Amino acid sequence: MENPEQIHQRRIRYRGTHPASFEAKYKEQQPDKYPETIEKVMKKGDTPAGMHRSICVKEILEILQIKPGQTGLDATLGYGGHTIEMLKCLDQKGHLYAIDTDPIELPHTQERLAKLGYDAKILTTQNMNFSDIDQLVAKSGLFDFVLADLGVSSMQIDNPKRGFSYKTDGPLDLRMNPEMGMPASYRLKAMSQAEIEGMLIENADEPHAKEIAKAIILEYQKGNSISTTSQLQKIIVEALKFIPPAIRDEETKKACQRSFQALRIDVNHELDALYTFLEKLPKVLAKGGRIAILSFHSGEDRLVKKAFKYYHKEGIYQEIAMDLIRPSLEEQNSNSRARSAKLRWAIKA
Ligand SMILES: C[S@@+](CC[C@H](N)C(=O)[O-])C[C@H]1O[C@@H](n2cnc3c(N)ncnc32)[C@H](O)[C@@H]1O
């Protein structure tokens, strides 16, 4: 006789052409095994799950002018894309230090780089915040070149367990280093309405900051918690129902993106870390040392521009970028995450 459990087993529902969850994107996470899947995703201007596409690679290498035998720092290792390109320029001579504050992604990148043959002779990787760059220089010596590619990696955004995105539900966390600080849900609960509004304006120029802050506080007053990414998204959607229907969807989507960005910057103290890094940079660069910084929103770019200008005026940088460098139109079209990228450089006197 047939097993009754088998008879009544429900057929697995077809979920459409796109994988429903991060875990389901198994093909995209095995680029060696499924190159055609990776190619298809990239052709659409998207980034395959578990991968990060490096931005402005050609422009950055032109700025840094890396030569074999030099010592350099990748202050934001991420997936290791820029690191690999810089290592190629060193041609097994010299040394590259590569750091990242994220203890979750770092071991995966370390493994990937080791498989490519980059061992301790040429590469040192370390889990650290770039605001502590002066501690590293004690063992590395001064740097001939430094790169910082700010913000988050695609791997961080795509992993719902880390709470960086509302596209798939997850805990409202948003920490690049979950071993430090407090998750976004705790941070939000600790803020007043005025503080939330200020955070949304300062970190993301959010035009609907007032309405969103009011709706968040109202939710707490009702006795509800905001502990997941979709709970916060729902509150923002509800708060912006007053927007005319013709533009509401687009405007709400942007407000959600900006609000999550603002909260992420707050939770990770991103502007503080960048400020400290910019302040310490002149002391860790060798004479003629070159620095390239890739930022993704106006708050970051303003800080970079101001610091470079200040140290240039002081004679500490001999030359700085006069104009902002943007990714080529071709790159912006082929990688949606490149559209907001802003690149600046400086050279130590
Ligand atoms: C845009 S990704 C870098 C991608 C990388 N350039 C590549 O080609 O794969 C930014 C990385 O910087 C890290 N990061 C952000 N702020 C940091 C900080 N203050 N100190 C160190 N790492 C940081 C993030 O954890 C993330 O992995």
The ligand as an SDF file (V2000), in Angstrom:
LIG
                    3D

 27 29  0  0  0  0  0  0  0  0999 V2000
   31.3860   49.0240   -1.6100 C   0  0  0  0  0  0  0  0  0  0  0  0
   32.0570   47.7640   -0.6410 S   0  0  0  0  0  0  0  0  0  0  0  0
   33.6780   47.5330   -1.2500 C   0  0  0  0  0  0  0  0  0  0  0  0
   33.7380   46.6700   -2.4680 C   0  0  0  0  0  0  0  0  0  0  0  0
   35.1390   46.3840   -2.9620 C   0  0  0  0  0  0  0  0  0  0  0  0
   35.8380   47.5790   -3.3450 N   0  0  0  0  0  0  0  0  0  0  0  0
   35.1220   45.3880   -4.1000 C   0  0  0  0  0  0  0  0  0  0  0  0
   35.5990   45.7000   -5.2060 O   0  0  0  0  0  0  0  0  0  0  0  0
   34.6480   44.2700   -3.8910 O   0  0  0  0  0  0  0  0  0  0  0  0
   32.3460   48.5750    0.8540 C   0  0  0  0  0  0  0  0  0  0  0  0
   32.9790   47.7160    1.9380 C   0  0  0  0  0  0  0  0  0  0  0  0
   33.5220   48.6060    2.9030 O   0  0  0  0  0  0  0  0  0  0  0  0
   33.3100   48.0980    4.1760 C   0  0  0  0  0  0  0  0  0  0  0  0
   33.3280   49.2410    5.0830 N   0  0  0  0  0  0  0  0  0  0  0  0
   32.4280   50.2420    5.1910 C   0  0  0  0  0  0  0  0  0  0  0  0
   32.7860   51.1120    6.1380 N   0  0  0  0  0  0  0  0  0  0  0  0
   33.9840   50.6770    6.6260 C   0  0  0  0  0  0  0  0  0  0  0  0
   34.8770   51.1600    7.6190 C   0  0  0  0  0  0  0  0  0  0  0  0
   34.6070   52.2680    8.3220 N   0  0  0  0  0  0  0  0  0  0  0  0
   36.0120   50.4710    7.8440 N   0  0  0  0  0  0  0  0  0  0  0  0
   36.2980   49.3450    7.1350 C   0  0  0  0  0  0  0  0  0  0  0  0
   35.4710   48.8120    6.2030 N   0  0  0  0  0  0  0  0  0  0  0  0
   34.3320   49.4820    5.9410 C   0  0  0  0  0  0  0  0  0  0  0  0
   31.9700   47.3950    4.0910 C   0  0  0  0  0  0  0  0  0  0  0  0
   31.8560   46.4250    5.0920 O   0  0  0  0  0  0  0  0  0  0  0  0
   32.0160   46.8140    2.6760 C   0  0  0  0  0  0  0  0  0  0  0  0
   32.5010   45.5130    2.6910 O   0  0  0  0  0  0  0  0  0  0  0  0
  1  2  1  0
  2  3  1  0
  2 10  1  0
  3  4  1  0
  4  5  1  0
  5  6  1  0
  5  7  1  0
  7  8  2  0
  7  9  1  0
 10 11  1  0
 11 12  1  0
 11 26  1  0
 12 13  1  0
 13 14  1  0
 13 24  1  0
 14 15  1  0
 14 23  1  0
 15 16  2  0
 16 17  1  0
 17 18  1  0
 17 23  2  0
 18 19  1  0
 18 20  2  0
 20 21  1  0
 21 22  2  0
 22 23  1  0
 24 25  1  0
 24 26  1  0
 26 27  1  0
M  CHG  2   2   1   9  -1
M  END
$$$$
